[in-house]
Structure formats: C-alpha cells, structure tokens
Amino acid sequence: MTTISPHPESRSLPHVPVVVVGAGPAGLTVGTLLRDAGIDCVVLETESRETVETRPRAGVLEEWAVRALERRGLAGRIVERAQAHTACEFRFGGEAYRFPYEELTGRHHYVYPQPLLVADLAREFVDVRGGDARFSVRDVELHDLETDRPSVSYTCSRTGQQRLLLCDFVVGADGAQGVSRAAIPEGAVRIARHDYGVGWLSLLVEAPPSSDCVVFGIHPNGFAGHMARSPEVTRYYLQCPPGDSPHHWTHTRVWHELRTRLEAAGRPPLTEGPLIEKRVLDLHDYVVEPMTYGRLFLAGDAAHLVAPIAAKGLNLALHDAFLLGDALAAYLTGGDGEGLDRYSETGLRRVWDYQEFSQWLSDVYHGTSGGDPFRAGTTLARLRRLFTSPAAAAAFAEQYLGTAAHY
C-alpha cells in the first residue's frame, strides 16, 4: 500500500535507513550487522555508555549464540575470557546429582557477564566500525510507525536541543520499560502474560564460586540457585514470597538459607562473602504477538520477557538480533523482504519453546516448597527420571542448551 509521507519538508530533515532504540545486546548487535552490510543506522540510548557497560545482568550464553557471534566477528573476547560450563547439578533430598550435558550432547554453555558482552559490542560498533551511537538521550518518541516514513525524536543531553530523525525502519530494543512497546496502539498486538506467583531474591556475592557448575537446590524451604559470574563474584538466588523486601534478608538469614537449601552429602560448604547486591524479582513472562507494528520491529525484552528460571533472556535477545539484522540488511541492500515478513513468526517459535521450558523448569524448582505433598511427589519423580531415563535426559539437555534442529 502506498502511503503519504507525514513530513512534507522531509528533504531538509536528516534521514537514516534504520534507527535502533536501545544499546543493549540486541540493539548493538543489529547495529553492527547493519554497519557490516554498509547500511547507516543510529543507535539511541537513554543511559550513559558507562551505565550500559556496567549494570548487572545475566551471564549465560548458549553455545549456538556464541558460534553465531563468532561468524560475525563479534565473539573474540568471549572465547578468550568466558568460562565454559559442561554440566549442572541438582541437589535434593540431601544428595547431589550431576547432569553432564556435554557428555550427552557434545555441547556446553559459556558464562560471560552481560555487561562485558555489552562493552564488547559497544566497542565493536562505535570504536571499531565507526557506528553512530548516541548515549544519554532524553524524551525519545516514535512517530508515524504505520507509514512508510517513520521518525524518532529525542533530546540531545549535550545541547538540550530536540532532534528528529526520519528513517525507513525502527528497531525497538529498549527493554520491558522502554518507549518502543509503549508506542504501539492498544489492541494492535496481543500481549500474553504469565505470573508464577513466586519471587526470587537475586544476590551478587563478593566470593568465588562454591562449585564448578550451576547448582539448583530443590528444597521444602524453597528453591536456591548458584551461578558463577567470575572468579571473584557469584550469583545466588533464593525463592521468596512475591513482593518481598530485600531488607527482610539480613546477611545471617541469607547464608543460613543458602546453606540449608544447597546442602548435599559429599559437597564442600559454601564460600561466604559480602552481599554486594540484593533485589527481589517477581517472576513473570510476557510475549508480544506479533513482534512488529508497521515499520517498528521489536527485539529482546521489548518483545518478550522470560523469567531468569532457565537463563534464556540474553540468548533470545541475540536470536532476535541475528534474524532482524540479517533481514533488514537483505531488504535494504537487495530488496529481499522475505526475512522481514517472516521475522516475527520465525522468532516466536524459539520464544514460545523457551517459555514452555521455563514454565516446566519452574514446576521442578518450586514443586517441593508449597506444602502440597502430591505436587512434591511428582516433582521428585521428574527429577529422578532425569537421572534414570536416557530419553528424559536427552530431552532436557536439548531444551537446556537450545539445540533443537528446528523451532
């Protein structure tokens, strides 16, 4: 359909093929893929570059995602510096059960803190490839998304002047609270949401990891998780009531519950240290369908949020970025619109698969803590099956690693 440009004086306004809103993993990856294809774009970010490169975020990368970054020349530091994890461990009933997924599949995970990945991607986009990233902007607004000439306005923090960029496409990669998803009119997309009714106390501890792998504690007191972040810092999770306050969790209480929920025969005691972060996450998911509106394409948490239960969010953001960056490049360099037409449908297949796995894993994590003996019994049956049935182990490993042949 032919539409009339809403900007009659458009020749006098700056134009760029793509404006990317958000300088997280998805936005910076899309920007870099476009630069590599010779396509100009502008990345707008409301936070400073220092903030986006240092704010704590997830740190588990699936191997397929790292290989995809490698093919695009974006994974050099990951391969050099990341920890390769080859197994995880479930602890329940006072025993530890190691799940060696690399032995089963030949695949592994990488543990690489997201701030380091963002810093790598920002360096590649801005410093190496000369990309245009504008940090600390304010008052970002998206306009005329349903036309063939959308635009994005913002206020420059340095000059205080409002600026307008005309473009052909907008990539909304500014997270769950950003302006991109909010710019879609009510009723234009469906937002499917799921609340788990569970909270997690998210902790960063200044102490080395207490295990060489990720540990899941399934306990009547509630779930506990142990995830290495670096040789000096460890991420822990403790199940708590939704809406709980971090102030209710003193140093003494935190370590008592961690020791209780993660205790297992033959395993060393936890290495304690100062709590350098405490926040409560009310676990929920959502999915926006479709992940497009007019000339706006959503990516990452702007399009879908998956609770940290299965450590899938960062991987989904990168998957979106690969699909969208390649599709935009194909259209803008050669007029091939198939990738853009199929972007939402293709991306959502993996999104929904990961959401289903997160929901299944939540039932396992939290199934013994609700006081329901029937649910506790079926939860323990699921866990035992992982270690007695090769078919169950193979299915779990495929979902845990994201290695299904087709989504």
Beta strands, then each sheet from edge to edge (+ up, - down):
strand 1: 15-21
strand 2: 41-44
strand 3: 60-62
strand 4: 83-85
strand 5: 88-92
strand 6: 95-99
strand 7: 109-111
strand 8: 132-134
strand 9: 138-143
strand 10: 151-155
strand 11: 162-172
strand 12: 190-205
strand 13: 214-217
strand 14: 224-228
strand 15: 234-240
strand 16: 275-289
strand 17: 292-293
strand 18: 296-298
strand 19: 304-305
sheet 1: 8+ 2+ 1+ 11+ 10- 9+
sheet 2: 8+ 2+ 1+ 11+ 18+ 17-
sheet 3: 3+ 7- 4+
sheet 4: 6+ 5- 13- 14+ 15- 12+ 16- 19+
end
